């Protein structure tokens, strides 16, 4: 979108020079009062009023700050240059900071792609890029505008992804945003909403993510069950590998000859020992393998 922001091209002089001129006018006015003549008193009053009026034209612009200049409702330009200046006192000077702001979005409850209620929060880093839009294209406070639009963007993006991969086949989820797709999508959504106000998003990222309280307990038990199943699979895989290695080594080195039934018994015993949650209790067999 084309910007209407432009540099201020009106009369602008050094604030120090203007201050010196104001002091000269004020000193002359005081001298006129000492003459105690009607015409000198009038001149002194006029000079004092002029000095006071000229003081309203002084302004100091600090780094990463600006002044939006309007003259009786007409936009006259923006002063971004830092320093001490004097302009026509009739200009209305609106201070607009160009510094970077942090916005911490408190966790809000939204439904993810599969309908699960989740709590999600984000941090948004933003700054004003176009002083004209930030001043004249929105109504109210800029920070409130960013707050409301960021909240709406976060809700929309959160509803486009699932919390995790338990209930979806999507590779990208809110919890496993390895390639930064969710973050990039959030930044793009914020930029599309805030460009109208001349605001640029420097960074946006999710800083809080959890299931809503009403399903948090159920989902925690589900995650624990998934973790137990995953651990069991690793244990069984390792146990089978160890049993296979044991049988292969016994047969290769000729330690003992085992028929298929004895091998099956040995495999069963080894798997019980390796996969059990508790330590195996030894049992003394006083008979034979078949009794």
PyMOL commands that set and color helices and strands:
alter all, ss='L'
color gray80, all
select helices_A, chain A and resi 15-35+38-55+131-136+142-158+181-197+213-253+260-275
alter helices_A, ss='H'
color red, helices_A
select strands_A, chain A and resi 12-14+58-61+65-71+74-79+83-87+92-97+101-111+117-128+199-211
alter strands_A, ss='S'
color yellow, strands_A
deselect
rebuild
show_as cartoon
